[in-house]
Amino acid sequence: MNIKPLGDRVLVEREAAEEKTAGGILLPENAKEKPQQGKVLAVGDGKVLADGSRKELQVKVGDTVFFTTWAGDEYKSNGQSVLLMREEDILAIVE
């Protein structure tokens, strides 16, 4: 399924959670913290401004980004989990 975000929304694939601690202890599924970093898979056309023009997004497909803990809504697409979030939930681009 191809997903095209609308407006100022961004589709992000979350990085995999750490499998073990720094000390080497394997973590069960319910103890893993969800990473706040991921890769941008698709972006919308931008936010519509009051004058009818669009403000282009600062992120682009392929960027690795940091986002807030509760950012976006999680969906299943082709067997993988993706997040659909607003650009304002993205904190930084990893360079």
RONU-512163 format. One record per residue (C-alpha): x, y, z. Coordinates in steps of 0.001 Angstrom, whole numbers, padded with zeros to 6 digits, always signed. Example, Ala and Ser with C-alpha at 12.3 -4.5 7.8 and 13.67 -1.06 7.14 Angstrom:
+012300-004500+007800 +013670-001060+007140 
//
This chain:
+000000+000000+000000 +001362+003427-000943 +000668+006135+001636 +000784+009837+000666 +000557+012131+003725 -001609+015238+003416 -000718+018789+004405 +002068+019052+006979 +002072+015344+007865 +005081+013041+007621 +005267+009238+007395 +008102+007827+009541 +009436+004315+010046 +010542+003981+013671 +013973+002429+014305 +014051-001015+015877 +014051-001152+019676 +017184-002239+021514 +017217-005998+022088 +019521-005898+025143 +020838-003506+027767 +024346-002052+027854 +025225-004833+030320 +024081-007519+027853 +020744-008486+029448 +018119-009477+026855 +014932-007433+027144 +011437-008951+026827 +009051-007285+024353 +007067-005429+027054 +010229-003920+028620 +011599-002378+025415 +011321+001375+025069 +010040+002636+021751 +012802+004578+019987 +012213+008263+019304 +014207+008160+016087 +013203+007058+012600 +013495+007470+008858 +011148+009670+006804 +009329+007563+004189 +006972+010191+002715 +005990+013841+003241 +002888+015899+002490 +002700+018987+000283 +003061+021400+003209 +000854+023441+005502 -001722+025722+003889 -001210+029312+005089 -003906+031966+005618 -003232+033487+002177 -003777+030098+000478 -000120+029402-000273 +001716+026354+001048 +004684+026360+003430 +007153+023683+002309 +008196+021106+004919 +011706+021218+006399 +012135+017438+006235 +012416+015298+003113 +012197+011612+002256 +015256+009741+003534 +015983+012077+006485 +016622+010483+009881 +014703+012420+012524 +014146+012633+016285 +010521+013069+017389 +008548+013498+020599 +007629+010474+022726 +003923+010543+021877 +004298+011735+018284 +001880+010576+015642 -000433+007648+015166 +000891+004151+014519 -000390+002143+011532 +000502-001176+009917 +001591-000980+006267 +002834-004063+004387 +003539-005818+007688 +005625-002976+009148 +004625-000327+011669 +004782+003273+010512 +004014+006560+012253 +001961+009323+010679 +002752+012590+012456 +002693+016343+011989 +005939+018090+011167 +005706+020017+014456 +006209+016708+016342 +009672+016354+014773 +012382+017803+017013 +015504+017504+014851 +017093+016068+011700 +020104+013797+012269 +022994+014751+009965 
//
